[in-house]
Amino acid sequence: MIGIDAHTHLHDGGFDYQIIEEGRMLGIDLFLCSNIGDFVAHPSIDEVREMNRALVRELDRLPDHLRGYCYVNPRYGRDTMDDLRRNVEEHGMVGIKLWIATLADDPLTDPILEYAAEHRLIVLTHAWRKTVGGFPYESTAEHVARAARRHPGTRFLMAHLGGQADSAINIIREHPNVAVDTSGTIIGTGEVALAVQRLGTDRVVFGSDLPHVDLSVNVGKVLGAGLNEDATDLVFGGTVAGWLEEVRR
């Protein structure tokens, strides 16, 4: 089975080959990657296009190791959709990255999420409930759940276990089209076990949030969760491998 990290980013427009070497030692061979540049909350459409062009260059450079999420700013309407279609249908991207330009359930996301359902794309959706320091349009599990309810045919991957795993898991639990990734705190072994217990093995997938965190620590967090062999295989890539086979370009 191929190991898959479903949540990574470019850094300074590139993907460090040392990560691929480390991944090989840890059993992670494929990295699903987005490019959110310099972490500007509301990038212009030209900035978004350039971020996606940089990702395309890395996908072409490392075709055996990278798959792409098209980063979108939903506020640009038709221009956003044109860039999304180009990156999926011409450049083979397998998903969409929603960050903090809008809330996940904003009606501005509807055309994007409808397209995602049509093409069976993975919608990697940032979600984090913060006590302090949150961004104005930073989604929480509630926003993801409302988007999933409105778009039951869209496949959502809620990042970071929602930031507060216990409550976030309960909020999205009734929506079978929402899975979670394991990125978040580096001491989240118990959160991984909790997610599998409540959601099932097919709705929890490995994600590291590279390059901002250490890959080996994230792998260890899952290995320490006490899952059986079948569940471990699904989390580390089995489920995402099945999703990738369903992507339509």
C-alpha positions in Angstrom: 0.0 0.0 0.0 1.2 3.5 -0.8 1.4 5.9 2.1 -0.2 9.3 1.4 0.0 12.6 3.2 -3.2 14.4 2.4 -2.2 17.8 3.7 1.0 19.6 2.7 2.1 22.9 1.2 4.8 24.4 -0.9 7.3 26.6 0.8 8.7 29.5 -1.1 7.2 28.1 -4.3 8.8 24.7 -4.0 8.6 21.3 -2.5 11.7 20.2 -0.7 13.0 16.8 -2.0 14.4 16.0 1.5 10.8 15.6 2.6 10.3 13.0 -0.1 13.4 11.2 1.2 12.2 11.3 4.8 8.7 10.2 3.6 10.3 7.2 1.9 11.9 6.1 5.2 8.5 6.6 7.0 6.4 4.9 4.4 4.9 8.0 3.0 5.4 8.1 -0.8 2.7 10.6 -2.1 2.0 14.1 -0.9 -1.2 16.0 -1.7 -0.1 19.6 -1.8 -1.4 23.2 -2.1 0.3 26.5 -2.4 -1.0 29.4 -0.3 2.0 31.5 -0.9 2.9 34.0 1.8 -0.3 33.3 3.8 -2.2 36.4 2.7 -5.8 36.1 3.8 -7.3 37.7 0.7 -4.9 37.3 -2.3 -5.8 38.9 -5.6 -6.8 36.7 -8.5 -3.5 37.3 -10.1 -1.7 36.2 -6.9 -3.9 33.1 -6.8 -3.1 32.2 -10.4 0.6 32.6 -9.8 0.4 30.4 -6.7 -1.3 27.7 -8.7 1.2 28.1 -11.6 4.0 27.5 -9.2 2.3 24.4 -7.9 1.9 23.1 -11.5 5.6 23.5 -12.0 6.3 21.3 -8.9 3.7 18.7 -10.0 5.5 18.5 -13.3 8.9 18.2 -11.6 7.8 15.5 -9.1 5.1 13.6 -10.8 5.7 10.4 -8.9 5.4 12.1 -5.5 3.0 15.1 -5.7 -0.7 15.7 -6.4 -2.2 19.1 -6.3 -5.0 21.0 -4.6 -6.1 24.1 -6.5 -6.1 27.1 -4.2 -9.2 29.3 -4.7 -10.3 32.6 -3.5 -14.1 32.3 -3.9 -14.6 36.1 -4.1 -13.5 36.3 -7.7 -16.5 34.4 -9.2 -16.0 33.5 -12.9 -12.2 34.2 -12.8 -11.9 31.7 -9.8 -13.9 29.1 -11.7 -11.8 29.5 -14.9 -8.6 29.0 -12.9 -10.1 26.0 -11.1 -11.2 24.3 -14.3 -7.8 24.9 -16.0 -5.9 23.4 -13.1 -8.1 20.4 -12.8 -8.9 19.6 -16.5 -5.5 20.7 -18.0 -3.0 20.2 -15.2 -4.6 17.2 -13.3 -5.1 18.7 -9.9 -7.1 16.4 -7.7 -8.7 18.7 -5.2 -9.4 22.2 -3.9 -7.9 24.2 -1.1 -10.3 26.4 0.9 -8.5 28.5 3.4 -9.6 31.8 5.0 -10.7 34.1 2.1 -14.3 33.2 2.9 -16.1 30.9 5.3 -16.7 27.4 4.0 -20.4 27.8 3.9 -20.5 31.2 2.3 -22.7 31.1 -0.8 -19.7 32.3 -2.8 -18.3 28.8 -2.5 -21.4 27.1 -4.0 -20.1 27.0 -7.7 -16.8 25.7 -6.5 -18.4 23.0 -4.3 -20.8 22.0 -7.1 -17.8 21.6 -9.5 -16.0 19.5 -6.9 -19.0 17.2 -6.6 -19.1 16.8 -10.4 -15.5 15.9 -10.6 -15.2 14.0 -7.3 -12.5 16.3 -6.1 -11.2 16.4 -2.5 -12.1 19.7 -0.9 -9.4 20.3 1.8 -11.1 22.8 4.1 -9.2 24.7 6.8 -11.1 24.7 10.1 -9.9 25.7 13.5 -11.8 27.0 16.5 -9.6 29.4 18.4 -10.1 31.1 21.7 -8.0 34.1 20.6 -6.2 35.0 17.4 -8.7 33.8 14.9 -9.0 35.3 11.4 -12.2 37.1 10.3 -13.2 34.4 7.8 -11.6 31.3 9.5 -14.1 28.4 9.3 -15.0 26.1 12.2 -16.6 22.7 12.1 -20.0 24.4 12.1 -19.2 26.1 8.8 -18.0 22.9 7.3 -21.0 21.0 8.5 -23.4 23.6 6.9 -21.5 23.5 3.6 -21.6 19.6 3.7 -25.3 19.7 4.4 -25.9 22.0 1.4 -23.6 19.9 -0.8 -24.1 16.3 0.1 -22.3 15.1 -3.0 -19.1 17.0 -2.3 -16.2 15.3 -0.6 -14.8 17.5 2.3 -11.6 16.9 4.2 -11.8 19.0 7.3 -8.2 19.9 8.3 -6.7 19.9 11.7 -9.5 17.8 13.3 -11.3 21.1 13.4 -8.8 22.6 15.9 -10.8 21.3 18.9 -11.2 17.7 18.1 -13.8 16.6 20.6 -16.5 19.2 19.7 -15.5 19.3 16.0 -15.9 15.6 15.5 -19.3 15.6 17.0 -20.4 18.5 14.8 -19.5 16.8 11.5 -20.3 13.3 12.6 -23.7 13.2 11.0 -22.4 14.2 7.6 -20.8 11.2 5.9 -19.3 13.4 3.1 -16.9 15.0 5.7 -13.7 13.3 6.7 -11.0 14.7 8.9 -7.2 14.8 8.6 -4.9 14.2 11.5 -2.9 17.5 11.3 -3.1 19.8 14.3 -1.2 19.5 17.5 1.9 17.2 17.7 0.5 15.6 20.9 -2.8 14.5 19.3 -2.5 10.7 19.6 -5.7 10.6 21.7 -7.5 12.9 19.2 -6.7 10.5 16.4 -8.0 7.5 18.4 -11.1 9.5 19.2 -11.7 10.5 15.6 -11.5 6.9 14.5 -13.8 5.7 17.3 -16.5 8.2 16.5 -16.2 8.6 12.7 -14.9 5.2 11.6 -11.7 4.2 9.9 -12.8 5.5 6.4 -13.3 9.1 7.6 -9.9 9.8 9.2 -6.8 10.3 7.0 -3.2 11.2 7.6 -2.2 14.8 7.1 0.8 16.5 8.4 0.5 20.2 7.4 4.1 20.1 6.1 6.4 22.0 5.9 5.3 23.8 9.1 5.6 20.6 11.3 7.8 17.6 11.4 6.7 14.6 9.3 8.1 11.9 11.7 6.2 13.4 14.7 3.0 13.3 12.8 3.5 9.7 11.7 4.3 8.8 15.3 1.1 10.5 16.5 -1.0 8.1 14.4 1.1 5.0 15.2 0.6 5.8 18.8 -3.1 5.9 18.6 -3.5 2.1 19.1 -5.3 1.4 15.9 -5.4 -2.1 14.4 -3.5 -2.9 11.3 -6.4 -2.5 8.9 -7.4 0.9 10.4 -3.8 2.1 10.3 -3.5 1.2 6.6 -6.7 3.1 5.8 -5.6 6.2 7.7 -2.1 6.2 6.1 -3.3 6.1 2.6 -5.9 3.4 1.8 -8.9 5.7 1.9 -7.3 8.6 0.0 -6.0 6.2 -2.7 -9.6 5.2 -3.3 -10.7 8.9 -3.5 -7.9 9.6 -6.1 -9.2 6.8 -8.3 -12.6 8.5 -8.4 -11.4 11.9 -9.5 -12.8 12.9 -12.9 -11.0 15.4 -15.1 
